[in-house]
């Protein structure tokens, strides 16, 4: 190992350590593993990074990241264009897609309102959402907006704000159900979730 | 997110997921973070990977990975050439270098002997080590070999094997001390370590 700055190994470790989930220690392990077999992982990864950086961009309609613009979801004729699911970020959009549970379109807000964090409506894609709903043609009229926002104070604030802004638009506004997660053991669940699950109980 | 194979995003996630310490979930998070700011992390990382793959190679003397061959440590005139520290892999070499505790040279074995894993002496850099000791000139005579091998059954087997092979070479063979790690709470330490630490106790 060499200690002078500009050393390719140290530079690689430094960049890997910036990725979420990798600390300096695991970045070093990852670099080492790659250095042992440069052709199998290292050069393909370099090529993949360049290809993705060149090809991927935010969708101008919904904010999803994709190689096409509008993105594959917005272009998909099978999707219900009357149903828009509002999410905080692209990570949440991808998670919902993996669940194969939503057959409509999406709208990426780019965050949630936060008084403490100084995030106001003008910092989020609120105006584009309203414009999208107002501007939809007769055939593509938006019937329902599903607010799939985090179950946090900021998420709830954002949901209330959006629901206020949508009053009078004729659009139905819904939010995700709260309750016990699949496979979740009751004794490790927080009280808030338990209370919400009990309150929203359903007949068998 | 798109599902067709050959999609740049999926390809990038797949390659990132092969790194140690990154599962598929964290690979996706890392890819997403990079895609949000391609110029700050993605393209520099691609360049660093290519630079390191092109520049880094195993040292022909000790087996360390470096941009120079022989490596920076083997070239360093300040290093004690009479002292060789034998390590399992480059990761261990780097860890010892970070500790700034060894002022001699290294020798990377490339593993440990393992009856179960089918690893014999011919699979490790044993012969190069013996040749290195036998071939050293008068001025660079090897005085001591420190076996810095893991405190496992395979590590101990390897240490015994090497120490046998070095009998009669006139070289002093030592191994790392075993005991309580710095800051280690006694109640969570395994019994083997505790017994070893007690046996190797020293006067204050």
Interface residues (C-beta under 8 A of the other chain):
Chain A: X1 X2 X7 X8 X9 X11 X12 X15 X16 X18 X19 X20 X21 X22 X26 X28 X29 X30 X31 X32 X33 X34 X35 X36 X38 X39 X41 X42 X43 X44 X45 X46 X47 X48 X49 X50 X51 X52 X53 X55 X56 X64 X65 X66 X67 X68 X71 X72 X73 X90 X91 X93 X94 X97 X98
Chain B: X1 X2 X7 X8 X9 X11 X12 X15 X16 X18 X19 X20 X21 X22 X26 X28 X29 X30 X31 X32 X33 X34 X35 X36 X38 X39 X41 X42 X43 X44 X45 X46 X47 X48 X49 X50 X51 X52 X53 X55 X56 X64 X65 X66 X67 X68 X71 X72 X73 X90 X91 X93 X94 X97 X98
